[in-house]
Amino acid sequence: MVKTSSKVGGKLVGVKRLKVDTWFAAVMQASQQTKIEPLVEFLSINGLNTNRDKWDRCKNSEAVPLASFVLEVDKVLPGTASILMAGVDKLPLWKVLDKDESVCKRTVSSLLADARLYQSGKSVAQKCHSLLEYMVEFQFGDTWSCSHRDLDKLVASPTQNEIAKSCKAKNLDRRTMLAIVALWILAQSGRDQKAINYTDYFLLGILEQPLTERFGKPIADFVLDMYREAG
């Protein structure tokens, strides 16, 4: 059922733990169960015999389920396998959160390209301007209440985060949020302080409630921890 992975104190850590926790939560939700014993019974009724030990290890973040088992569960609960193997909404969520820089770059570029805002050779700071333009024009619309042309002016007032304010009225979609996280990760790997300031502002705009609404609390908490650990 399982294979061992990098652990601390017998528990999975980092993105691997987050993947298993998110998949387990999705299985419980899809089966409309709240405890493991009824889940095992539900799966058995639907033709999949499992045992409590397998699920206890997943619930307790002790092991990553094998792909073959995940696919067997998916036959009973369609859509759950893709959450563990790919992410959410076919987005490269896990690779972005695992700080795969090539995937982070593609995540941002594909979003901007679809909106015809992409230009090759742009720095991270320059991409921030394009991403903000995308958010205002294609996501927030009338809920954005000020000019977005002067990003430096917006960043100079971090306690009045306009992205957070607009998210309360009309939250960003998952793809845009993931692009923000990806761009923040790219800025952290460089030395451009302006890019770091811009992406910090973007990320602060979606931390906690906006991210929780779109991705769930475990993922929102994971991103918050990343931000805190970066200082």
C-alpha positions as a LaTeX table, in Angstrom:
\begin{tabular}{lrrr}
\hline
Residue & $x$ (\AA) & $y$ (\AA) & $z$ (\AA) \\
\hline
Met1 & 0.00 & 0.00 & 0.00 \\
Val2 & 2.76 & 2.42 & 0.91 \\
Lys3 & 6.33 & 3.37 & 0.34 \\
Thr4 & 8.56 & 5.15 & 2.80 \\
Ser5 & 9.66 & 8.73 & 2.21 \\
Ser6 & 11.69 & 11.40 & 3.94 \\
Lys7 & 10.31 & 11.83 & 7.44 \\
Val8 & 10.89 & 13.59 & 10.72 \\
Gly9 & 9.92 & 11.69 & 13.84 \\
Gly10 & 8.19 & 9.05 & 11.73 \\
Lys11 & 6.00 & 11.62 & 10.01 \\
Leu12 & 6.08 & 12.85 & 6.45 \\
Val13 & 7.22 & 16.45 & 6.04 \\
Gly14 & 6.87 & 19.31 & 3.60 \\
Val15 & 4.98 & 18.98 & 0.33 \\
Lys16 & 4.79 & 15.19 & 0.60 \\
Arg17 & 2.86 & 15.46 & 3.84 \\
Leu18 & 0.64 & 18.19 & 2.41 \\
Lys19 & $-0.18$ & 16.02 & $-0.64$ \\
Val20 & $-1.22$ & 13.06 & 1.49 \\
Asp21 & $-3.22$ & 15.20 & 3.91 \\
Thr22 & $-5.04$ & 16.91 & 1.03 \\
Trp23 & $-5.76$ & 13.61 & $-0.74$ \\
Phe24 & $-7.02$ & 11.98 & 2.46 \\
Ala25 & $-9.33$ & 14.94 & 3.12 \\
Ala26 & $-10.62$ & 14.72 & $-0.46$ \\
Val27 & $-11.34$ & 10.99 & $-0.07$ \\
Met28 & $-13.25$ & 11.58 & 3.15 \\
Gln29 & $-15.25$ & 14.39 & 1.58 \\
Ala30 & $-16.02$ & 12.47 & $-1.62$ \\
Ser31 & $-17.17$ & 9.42 & 0.38 \\
Gln32 & $-19.16$ & 11.64 & 2.76 \\
Gln33 & $-17.51$ & 9.97 & 5.74 \\
Thr34 & $-15.88$ & 11.50 & 8.80 \\
Lys35 & $-14.16$ & 8.45 & 10.31 \\
Ile36 & $-12.00$ & 5.66 & 8.94 \\
Glu37 & $-14.16$ & 2.65 & 9.88 \\
Pro38 & $-17.21$ & 3.90 & 7.93 \\
Leu39 & $-14.86$ & 4.77 & 5.04 \\
Val40 & $-13.52$ & 1.20 & 4.91 \\
Glu41 & $-17.08$ & $-0.12$ & 4.98 \\
Phe42 & $-18.17$ & 2.31 & 2.24 \\
Leu43 & $-15.30$ & 1.26 & $-0.03$ \\
Ser44 & $-16.01$ & $-2.44$ & 0.62 \\
Ile45 & $-19.66$ & $-2.02$ & $-0.34$ \\
Asn46 & $-18.45$ & $-0.41$ & $-3.56$ \\
Gly47 & $-16.06$ & $-3.26$ & $-4.40$ \\
Leu48 & $-12.75$ & $-2.14$ & $-2.89$ \\
Asn49 & $-11.52$ & $-4.09$ & 0.11 \\
Thr50 & $-9.07$ & $-2.17$ & 2.28 \\
Asn51 & $-8.12$ & $-2.25$ & 5.94 \\
Arg52 & $-7.97$ & 0.33 & 8.69 \\
Asp53 & $-4.19$ & 0.21 & 8.99 \\
Lys54 & $-3.72$ & 1.59 & 5.47 \\
Trp55 & $-5.94$ & 4.56 & 6.20 \\
Asp56 & $-4.54$ & 5.17 & 9.67 \\
Arg57 & $-1.07$ & 5.56 & 8.16 \\
Cys58 & $-2.40$ & 8.11 & 5.66 \\
Lys59 & $-4.39$ & 10.00 & 8.28 \\
Asn60 & $-1.37$ & 10.13 & 10.58 \\
Ser61 & 0.97 & 11.30 & 7.78 \\
Glu62 & 3.14 & 8.23 & 8.14 \\
Ala63 & 3.34 & 7.11 & 4.51 \\
Val64 & 2.63 & 8.04 & 0.91 \\
Pro65 & 0.04 & 5.74 & $-0.71$ \\
Leu66 & 1.21 & 3.85 & $-3.77$ \\
Ala67 & $-0.10$ & 5.09 & $-7.11$ \\
Ser68 & $-1.82$ & 1.74 & $-7.74$ \\
Phe69 & $-3.82$ & 2.08 & $-4.52$ \\
Val70 & $-4.70$ & 5.71 & $-5.24$ \\
Leu71 & $-6.03$ & 4.65 & $-8.66$ \\
Glu72 & $-8.09$ & 1.86 & $-7.11$ \\
Val73 & $-9.69$ & 4.36 & $-4.74$ \\
Asp74 & $-10.29$ & 6.69 & $-7.69$ \\
Lys75 & $-12.44$ & 4.03 & $-9.38$ \\
Val76 & $-14.83$ & 4.33 & $-6.44$ \\
Leu77 & $-14.29$ & 8.05 & $-5.81$ \\
Pro78 & $-13.51$ & 9.63 & $-9.21$ \\
Gly79 & $-11.34$ & 12.72 & $-9.14$ \\
Thr80 & $-9.47$ & 11.94 & $-5.94$ \\
Ala81 & $-6.38$ & 10.49 & $-7.68$ \\
Ser82 & $-5.66$ & 13.67 & $-9.62$ \\
Ile83 & $-5.47$ & 15.64 & $-6.37$ \\
Leu84 & $-2.54$ & 13.56 & $-5.12$ \\
Met85 & $-0.82$ & 13.04 & $-8.46$ \\
Ala86 & $-1.26$ & 16.43 & $-10.08$ \\
Gly87 & $-2.85$ & 19.00 & $-7.83$ \\
Val88 & $-6.09$ & 20.94 & $-8.01$ \\
Asp89 & $-7.92$ & 21.99 & $-11.20$ \\
Lys90 & $-5.10$ & 20.43 & $-13.26$ \\
Leu91 & $-2.74$ & 23.06 & $-11.87$ \\
Pro92 & 0.90 & 22.10 & $-11.05$ \\
Leu93 & 0.23 & 22.88 & $-7.40$ \\
Trp94 & 2.64 & 20.42 & $-5.79$ \\
Lys95 & 5.58 & 21.26 & $-8.08$ \\
Val96 & 5.11 & 24.97 & $-7.44$ \\
Leu97 & 4.94 & 24.46 & $-3.67$ \\
Asp98 & 8.02 & 22.25 & $-3.95$ \\
Lys99 & 9.75 & 25.31 & $-5.47$ \\
Asp100 & 10.45 & 23.83 & $-8.89$ \\
Glu101 & 11.66 & 27.03 & $-10.58$ \\
Ser102 & 11.06 & 25.86 & $-14.15$ \\
Val103 & 7.45 & 25.00 & $-13.29$ \\
Cys104 & 7.07 & 28.31 & $-11.45$ \\
Lys105 & 8.23 & 30.19 & $-14.55$ \\
Arg106 & 5.82 & 28.26 & $-16.80$ \\
Thr107 & 2.95 & 28.84 & $-14.39$ \\
Val108 & 3.38 & 32.61 & $-14.55$ \\
Ser109 & 4.19 & 32.77 & $-18.26$ \\
Ser110 & 1.24 & 30.63 & $-19.36$ \\
Leu111 & $-1.21$ & 32.81 & $-17.42$ \\
Leu112 & 0.18 & 36.01 & $-18.90$ \\
Ala113 & 0.39 & 34.48 & $-22.39$ \\
Asp114 & $-3.28$ & 33.50 & $-22.32$ \\
Ala115 & $-4.12$ & 37.11 & $-21.47$ \\
Arg116 & $-1.75$ & 38.39 & $-24.18$ \\
Leu117 & 0.36 & 40.11 & $-21.54$ \\
Tyr118 & 3.46 & 37.95 & $-21.90$ \\
Gln119 & 6.74 & 39.25 & $-23.29$ \\
Ser120 & 9.91 & 37.18 & $-23.24$ \\
Gly121 & 12.94 & 38.43 & $-21.38$ \\
Lys122 & 11.04 & 40.26 & $-18.65$ \\
Ser123 & 12.49 & 40.30 & $-15.15$ \\
Val124 & 10.48 & 39.09 & $-12.16$ \\
Ala125 & 9.80 & 42.70 & $-11.18$ \\
Gln126 & 8.51 & 43.47 & $-14.67$ \\
Lys127 & 6.30 & 40.39 & $-14.60$ \\
Cys128 & 4.80 & 41.72 & $-11.38$ \\
His129 & 3.47 & 44.74 & $-13.27$ \\
Ser130 & 1.95 & 42.46 & $-15.90$ \\
Leu131 & 0.43 & 40.15 & $-13.29$ \\
Leu132 & $-1.15$ & 43.07 & $-11.45$ \\
Glu133 & $-2.59$ & 44.34 & $-14.73$ \\
Tyr134 & $-4.04$ & 40.89 & $-15.31$ \\
Met135 & $-5.57$ & 40.76 & $-11.83$ \\
Val136 & $-7.21$ & 44.16 & $-12.15$ \\
Glu137 & $-8.49$ & 43.74 & $-15.71$ \\
Phe138 & $-9.44$ & 40.06 & $-15.80$ \\
Gln139 & $-10.18$ & 39.19 & $-12.16$ \\
Phe140 & $-11.13$ & 42.12 & $-9.94$ \\
Gly141 & $-12.77$ & 44.46 & $-12.44$ \\
Asp142 & $-14.91$ & 47.06 & $-10.70$ \\
Thr143 & $-13.95$ & 45.77 & $-7.26$ \\
Trp144 & $-10.48$ & 47.33 & $-7.71$ \\
Ser145 & $-10.86$ & 50.89 & $-6.43$ \\
Cys146 & $-7.59$ & 52.68 & $-7.27$ \\
Ser147 & $-4.98$ & 53.03 & $-9.99$ \\
His148 & $-2.79$ & 49.98 & $-10.52$ \\
Arg149 & $-0.26$ & 51.76 & $-12.71$ \\
Asp150 & 2.11 & 52.74 & $-9.90$ \\
Leu151 & 3.03 & 49.50 & $-8.17$ \\
Asp152 & 5.73 & 51.21 & $-6.11$ \\
Lys153 & 3.10 & 53.49 & $-4.58$ \\
Leu154 & 0.88 & 50.53 & $-3.70$ \\
Val155 & 3.75 & 48.62 & $-2.11$ \\
Ala156 & 4.67 & 51.70 & $-0.04$ \\
Ser157 & 1.43 & 51.23 & 1.92 \\
Pro158 & 1.55 & 47.55 & 2.95 \\
Thr159 & $-1.02$ & 47.97 & 5.74 \\
Gln160 & $-3.58$ & 48.98 & 3.11 \\
Asn161 & $-3.16$ & 46.04 & 0.78 \\
Glu162 & $-5.43$ & 46.68 & $-2.19$ \\
Ile163 & $-5.27$ & 43.05 & $-3.32$ \\
Ala164 & $-6.52$ & 41.84 & 0.06 \\
Lys165 & $-9.23$ & 44.48 & $-0.03$ \\
Ser166 & $-10.40$ & 43.44 & $-3.49$ \\
Cys167 & $-10.27$ & 39.73 & $-2.61$ \\
Lys168 & $-12.91$ & 40.35 & 0.04 \\
Ala169 & $-15.29$ & 41.62 & $-2.64$ \\
Lys170 & $-14.28$ & 39.25 & $-5.44$ \\
Asn171 & $-11.72$ & 36.58 & $-4.73$ \\
Leu172 & $-9.06$ & 35.64 & $-7.27$ \\
Asp173 & $-9.30$ & 32.27 & $-8.98$ \\
Arg174 & $-6.94$ & 29.39 & $-8.22$ \\
Arg175 & $-4.79$ & 29.80 & $-11.30$ \\
Thr176 & $-4.06$ & 33.44 & $-10.50$ \\
Met177 & $-3.27$ & 32.65 & $-6.88$ \\
Leu178 & $-0.85$ & 29.91 & $-7.91$ \\
Ala179 & 0.86 & 32.36 & $-10.28$ \\
Ile180 & 1.30 & 34.76 & $-7.35$ \\
Val181 & 2.88 & 32.03 & $-5.24$ \\
Ala182 & 5.09 & 30.97 & $-8.15$ \\
Leu183 & 6.27 & 34.53 & $-8.79$ \\
Trp184 & 6.99 & 34.99 & $-5.08$ \\
Ile185 & 9.13 & 31.83 & $-5.09$ \\
Leu186 & 11.07 & 33.10 & $-8.13$ \\
Ala187 & 11.68 & 36.44 & $-6.41$ \\
Gln188 & 12.98 & 34.67 & $-3.30$ \\
Ser189 & 15.60 & 32.86 & $-5.35$ \\
Gly190 & 17.02 & 36.12 & $-6.71$ \\
Arg191 & 18.54 & 39.30 & $-5.32$ \\
Asp192 & 16.20 & 41.89 & $-6.78$ \\
Gln193 & 14.81 & 43.65 & $-3.71$ \\
Lys194 & 12.13 & 45.39 & $-5.76$ \\
Ala195 & 10.86 & 42.02 & $-7.02$ \\
Ile196 & 10.86 & 40.69 & $-3.45$ \\
Asn197 & 8.89 & 43.71 & $-2.23$ \\
Tyr198 & 6.37 & 43.42 & $-5.06$ \\
Thr199 & 5.78 & 39.69 & $-4.62$ \\
Asp200 & 5.60 & 40.03 & $-0.83$ \\
Tyr201 & 2.80 & 42.54 & $-1.37$ \\
Phe202 & 1.02 & 40.18 & $-3.76$ \\
Leu203 & 1.36 & 37.21 & $-1.43$ \\
Leu204 & 0.18 & 39.16 & 1.62 \\
Gly205 & $-2.92$ & 40.02 & $-0.37$ \\
Ile206 & $-3.97$ & 36.37 & $-0.63$ \\
Leu207 & $-2.62$ & 34.81 & 2.56 \\
Glu208 & $-5.00$ & 33.05 & 4.93 \\
Gln209 & $-8.68$ & 33.61 & 4.05 \\
Pro210 & $-8.43$ & 34.10 & 0.23 \\
Leu211 & $-6.15$ & 31.07 & $-0.13$ \\
Thr212 & $-8.24$ & 29.03 & 2.29 \\
Glu213 & $-11.37$ & 29.75 & 0.26 \\
Arg214 & $-9.76$ & 28.53 & $-2.96$ \\
Phe215 & $-7.40$ & 25.75 & $-1.82$ \\
Gly216 & $-8.40$ & 24.79 & 1.72 \\
Lys217 & $-6.78$ & 25.49 & 5.06 \\
Pro218 & $-3.88$ & 22.97 & 4.90 \\
Ile219 & $-2.54$ & 24.51 & 1.68 \\
Ala220 & $-3.17$ & 28.06 & 2.91 \\
Asp221 & $-1.28$ & 27.27 & 6.13 \\
Phe222 & 1.59 & 25.76 & 4.14 \\
Val223 & 1.98 & 28.92 & 2.05 \\
Leu224 & 1.79 & 31.07 & 5.19 \\
Asp225 & 4.57 & 28.99 & 6.76 \\
Met226 & 6.69 & 29.44 & 3.61 \\
Tyr227 & 6.27 & 33.19 & 3.86 \\
Arg228 & 7.16 & 33.25 & 7.56 \\
Glu229 & 10.21 & 31.04 & 7.09 \\
Ala230 & 11.49 & 33.39 & 4.37 \\
Gly231 & 11.56 & 36.17 & 6.97 \\
\hline
\end{tabular}
